[in-house]
Amino acid sequence: MKRVIRLLLALTVALNLAACGGSASSSAASSEAASESASEAASEPEATAAPTETPAPAVSNYFAEHGVEVLPSLPEKSPKVYYCTWQKDNPDVYAQWDDADISFSQTVEPSDEQEGYKKVTLETEVFTHLIYTGPSMQGDWRVAWSNGIYDLYTGRTLPARTTMGTDGFDYEATVTYDGQDYPVYYSKNIEWTDMGSPMVGVQSDRGIYACHQTYTFLVPEAYDGLVYGLLPKDAPSDTDADAQKDIDESESYALDDLAEGDLARATYFRFGQEA
């Protein structure tokens, strides 16, 4: 019996040593591995930080190069409209005004007429407030305001002609982007309407003349360079003669012959982009 007890005690001690030994061996191996890892890490050169990417420069355009602000979309509020009235037979008698109301709206949709093109329609409403007793409004008189369409990147003026009364024209021009030339098609139509007195049913020496203007463009789907310019019109022009002229196809640019004072009163904005 005593011999059996001694054998059991010896077996118990042997099992405890195996358990401790296994644990001790694992700790030693872990310590050794950690020591080797630390040694290897110390011997390896430090990793260099990845270089910071330089952002691509903004695409340049004619207006930015000349320090001219172009609104990114149609104006939300009516900008100033500087227009002129004068006696047709005596244009030395004229008046300058800045009290017109103007609003813009546009639609952009895929073209059914030209594959790979989009149809852009820009509509403008101008309401000029006229005082019929003024010297410039005596006899046969005229009223005019001014605008233009330009390419954002080159500043090139899209050819046009003066329009009057109910009038319009169609034209085909060329724009360049992505190193290629593309034809663009557009038309301009206007209609002037005598709205009468601003007070319904009241005889007045004041009246409102409204001008509805519509531009319609067919341009490549990717093209985003249409710019509208609302320009000051301070002096008379021989509108009747100008309206009969052919479209001016000479090469001209947005800021050509535009005085510094005129530039401060001009409004430019982009249009024709998807909302």
NORURSUL-V85413 format. One record per pair of residues at least 12 apart in sequence whose C-alpha atoms are under 10 Angstrom apart, sorted by the first residue. I is the first residue (numbers start at 1). J is the second residue. Records with the same first field share a line. If there is no record, write none. Layout:
# NORURSUL-V85413
I->J  J
This chain:
# NORURSUL-V85413
59->153
60->152  153  154
61->151  152  153  154  155  225
62->151  152  153  154  155  156  253  254  255
63->151  152  153  154  155  227  254  255  268
64->152  153
65->153
66->255
68->255  263  264  266  267  268
69->266  267  268  269
70->152  227  228  229  267  268  269  270
71->227  228  267  268  269  270  271
72->227  268  269  270  271  273
73->227  228  268  269  270  271  272  273  275
74->103  104  105  106  122  227  228  268  269  270  271  272
75->102  103  104  105  267  268  269  270
76->103  104  105
77->101  102  103  104
78->100  101  102  103  104  126
79->98  100  101  102  103  230  265  266  267
80->97  98  99  100  101  102  230  231  232  265  266  267
81->97  98  99  100  101  102  126  127  128  145  146  230  231  232  233  265  266  267
82->96  97  98  99  100  128  144  145  146  230  231  232  233  234  262  265  266
83->95  96  97  98  99  100  128  143  144  145  146  231  232  233  234  235  236
84->96  97  98  128  136  142  143  144  145  146  232  233  234  235  236  237
85->97  130  131  134  135  136  137  141  142  143  144  145  233  234  235  236
86->134  135  136  137  138  139  140  141  142  143  144  235  236  237
87->135  136  137  138  139  140  141  142  143  236
88->136  137  138  139  140  141  142  143  236  237  238  239  240
89->138  139  140  141  142  238
90->136  138  139  140  141  236
91->136  141  142  235  236  237  238
92->136  235  236
93->135  136  137  138  141  236
94->134  135  136  137  141  142  143  234  235  236
95->134  135  136  137  143  234  235  236
96->136  143  232  233  234  235  236
97->128  129  130  145  232  233  234
98->128  129  232  233  234
99->127  128  129  130
100->126  127  128  129  130  145  208  209  210
101->125  126  127  128  129  210
102->124  125  126  127  128  210  211  212
103->123  124  125  126  127
104->122  123  124  125  126  213  214
105->121  122  123  124  125  214  271
106->120  121  122  123  124  214  215  216  271  272  273
107->119  120  121  122  123  216  271  272  273  274  275
108->120  121  122  217  218  221  271  272  273  274  275
109->121  218  221  272  273  274
110->218  219  220  221
111->217  218  219  220  221
112->218
113->218
114->218  219  220
115->220  221
116->218  219  220  221  222
117->184  217  218  219  220  221  222  223
118->217  218  219  220  221  222  223  272  273  274
119->185  186  216  217  218  219  220  221  272
120->186  215  216  217  218  219  226  271  272  273  274
121->186  187  214  215  216  217  218  271  272
122->188  213  214  215  216  217  228  271  272
123->188  189  190  212  213  214  215  216
124->190  211  212  213  214  215
125->190  191  192  210  211  212  213  214
126->145  192  208  209  210  211  212  213
127->192  193  194  195  207  208  209  210  211  212
128->143  144  145  195  207  208  209  210  211
129->195  197  198  206  207  208  209  210
130->143  196  197  205  206  207  208  209
131->204  205  206  207  208
132->204  205  206  207
133->205  206
134->205  206
142->164  236  237  238  239  240
143->164  209  233  236  237  239
144->163  164  211  233  234  235  236  237  239
145->211  230  231  232  233  234  235
146->162  229  230  231  232  233  234  266
147->228  229  230  231  232  233  266  267  268
148->160  161  227  228  229  230  231  254  268
149->215  226  227  228  229  230  254  268  269  270
150->225  226  227  228  229  252  253  254  268  270
151->174  175  176  224  225  226  227  228  253  254  270
152->224  225  226  227  228  254  269  270
153->175  176  177  224  225  226  227
154->175  176  177  225  253  254
155->225  226  227  252  253  254  255  256
156->175  251  252  253  254  255  256
157->227  249  250  251  252  253  254  255  256
158->171  172  173  174  175  184  186  226  227  248  249  250  251  252  253  254
159->171  172  173  247  248  249  250  251  252
160->187  188  246  247  248  249
161->188  242  243  244  245  246  247  248  249
162->238  239  240  241  242  243  244  245  246  247  248
163->188  189  190  191  239  240  242  243  244  245
164->189  190  191  192  211  239  240  242  243  244
165->189  190  191  192  193  211  240  243
166->189  190  191  192  193  211  212  213
167->188  189  190  191  192  213  243
168->187  188  189  190  191  213  214  215  243
169->186  187  188  189  190  215  246  247
170->185  186  187  188  189  215  216  217  247
171->184  185  186  187  188  217  247
172->184  185  186  187  217  218
173->185  186  249
174->219
175->219  220  223  225  226
176->223  225
177->222  223  224  225
178->222  223
182->219  220  223
183->218  219  220
184->217  218  219  220  223
185->216  217  218  219  220
186->215  216  217  218  219
187->214  215  216  217  218
188->213  214  215  216  217
189->212  213  214  215  216
190->211  212  213  214  215
191->210  211  212  213  214
192->209  210  211  212  213
193->208  209  210  211  212
194->207  208  209  210  211
195->207  208  209  210
196->208  209  210
197->209
217->272
218->272
219->272
221->272  273  274
222->273
223->272  273
224->270  271  272  273  274
225->270  271  272  273
226->269  270  271  272  273
227->254  268  269  270  271  272
228->267  268  269  270  271
229->254  266  267  268  269  270
230->265  266  267  268  269
231->258  262  263  264  265  266  267  268
232->258  261  262  263  264  265  266  267
233->262
234->262
254->268
